[in-house]
Amino acid sequence: MIIAVWILLSAALSLFVLMAVALLAVPDLYTRLHFLTPAATIGAALVAAAIVVEESASQAGIKAILVAVILIV
């Protein structure tokens, strides 16, 4: 289980870093917002999935799912 958590968190971190580099490379404001959207949605979902894997159906896991759903919507 720990390995799955590390894989999910590593994927989220690499996505955040990739989006930060892309943010520096793009000159237009609206294109920057376009590059930030996947980091805000997919990255948050990956972090929430890691919390759910670690904590299972506890209070922290349910809260992580709710936060991910709110960020995706």
C-alpha atoms as a printed R data frame, in Angstrom:
   type eleno elety resid chain resno       x      y       z
1  ATOM     1    CA   MET     A     1   0.000  0.000   0.000
2  ATOM     2    CA   ILE     A     2   2.824  2.385   0.781
3  ATOM     3    CA   ILE     A     3   4.204  1.900  -2.726
4  ATOM     4    CA   ALA     A     4   0.857  2.859  -4.274
5  ATOM     5    CA   VAL     A     5   0.738  5.997  -2.135
6  ATOM     6    CA   TRP     A     6   4.260  6.965  -3.185
7  ATOM     7    CA   ILE     A     7   3.429  6.374  -6.852
8  ATOM     8    CA   LEU     A     8   0.306  8.528  -6.657
9  ATOM     9    CA   LEU     A     9   2.090 11.322  -4.800
10 ATOM    10    CA   SER     A    10   5.051 11.178  -7.199
11 ATOM    11    CA   ALA     A    11   2.696 11.440 -10.168
12 ATOM    12    CA   ALA     A    12   0.952 14.433  -8.584
13 ATOM    13    CA   LEU     A    13   4.242 16.139  -7.776
14 ATOM    14    CA   SER     A    14   5.643 15.585 -11.262
15 ATOM    15    CA   LEU     A    15   2.421 16.978 -12.729
16 ATOM    16    CA   PHE     A    16   2.688 20.088 -10.533
17 ATOM    17    CA   VAL     A    17   6.332 20.610 -11.510
18 ATOM    18    CA   LEU     A    18   5.557 20.116 -15.209
19 ATOM    19    CA   MET     A    19   2.756 22.643 -15.034
20 ATOM    20    CA   ALA     A    20   4.998 25.149 -13.228
21 ATOM    21    CA   VAL     A    21   7.615 24.850 -15.963
22 ATOM    22    CA   ALA     A    22   4.938 25.200 -18.639
23 ATOM    23    CA   LEU     A    23   3.618 28.257 -16.830
24 ATOM    24    CA   LEU     A    24   6.999 29.945 -17.164
25 ATOM    25    CA   ALA     A    25   7.263 29.077 -20.856
26 ATOM    26    CA   VAL     A    26   3.917 30.516 -21.979
27 ATOM    27    CA   PRO     A    27   3.599 34.287 -22.512
28 ATOM    28    CA   ASP     A    28  -0.200 34.733 -22.689
29 ATOM    29    CA   LEU     A    29  -2.400 34.991 -19.574
30 ATOM    30    CA   TYR     A    30  -5.230 32.825 -20.889
31 ATOM    31    CA   THR     A    31  -2.841 30.144 -22.073
32 ATOM    32    CA   ARG     A    32  -1.275 30.122 -18.599
33 ATOM    33    CA   LEU     A    33  -4.683 29.508 -17.086
34 ATOM    34    CA   HIS     A    34  -5.152 26.690 -19.584
35 ATOM    35    CA   PHE     A    35  -1.904 25.075 -18.411
36 ATOM    36    CA   LEU     A    36  -2.876 25.397 -14.735
37 ATOM    37    CA   THR     A    37  -6.191 23.580 -15.092
38 ATOM    38    CA   PRO     A    38  -4.812 19.992 -15.254
39 ATOM    39    CA   ALA     A    39  -2.615 20.589 -12.220
40 ATOM    40    CA   ALA     A    40  -5.584 21.819 -10.229
41 ATOM    41    CA   THR     A    41  -7.884 18.957 -11.191
42 ATOM    42    CA   ILE     A    42  -5.799 15.880 -11.897
43 ATOM    43    CA   GLY     A    43  -3.139 16.703  -9.319
44 ATOM    44    CA   ALA     A    44  -5.717 17.175  -6.582
45 ATOM    45    CA   ALA     A    45  -7.434 13.946  -7.587
46 ATOM    46    CA   LEU     A    46  -4.114 12.071  -7.392
47 ATOM    47    CA   VAL     A    47  -3.393 13.456  -3.930
48 ATOM    48    CA   ALA     A    48  -6.917 12.568  -2.810
49 ATOM    49    CA   ALA     A    49  -6.479  9.059  -4.216
50 ATOM    50    CA   ALA     A    50  -3.247  8.688  -2.242
51 ATOM    51    CA   ILE     A    51  -5.032  9.746   0.941
52 ATOM    52    CA   VAL     A    52  -7.849  7.287   0.270
53 ATOM    53    CA   VAL     A    53  -5.366  4.460  -0.326
54 ATOM    54    CA   GLU     A    54  -3.541  5.297   2.903
55 ATOM    55    CA   GLU     A    55  -6.534  6.020   5.141
56 ATOM    56    CA   SER     A    56  -9.191  3.878   3.348
57 ATOM    57    CA   ALA     A    57 -12.798  4.782   4.251
58 ATOM    58    CA   SER     A    58 -12.005  6.781   7.364
59 ATOM    59    CA   GLN     A    59 -12.983 10.384   7.987
60 ATOM    60    CA   ALA     A    60  -9.805 11.661   6.303
61 ATOM    61    CA   GLY     A    61 -10.458  9.544   3.215
62 ATOM    62    CA   ILE     A    62 -14.011 10.804   2.865
63 ATOM    63    CA   LYS     A    63 -12.889 14.399   3.303
64 ATOM    64    CA   ALA     A    64 -10.202 13.908   0.639
65 ATOM    65    CA   ILE     A    65 -12.804 12.585  -1.794
66 ATOM    66    CA   LEU     A    66 -15.083 15.547  -1.093
67 ATOM    67    CA   VAL     A    67 -12.284 18.060  -1.604
68 ATOM    68    CA   ALA     A    68 -11.273 16.407  -4.895
69 ATOM    69    CA   VAL     A    69 -14.865 16.468  -6.121
70 ATOM    70    CA   ILE     A    70 -15.210 20.145  -5.231
71 ATOM    71    CA   LEU     A    71 -11.974 20.996  -7.031
72 ATOM    72    CA   ILE     A    72 -12.944 19.038 -10.122
73 ATOM    73    CA   VAL     A    73 -16.377 20.660 -10.320
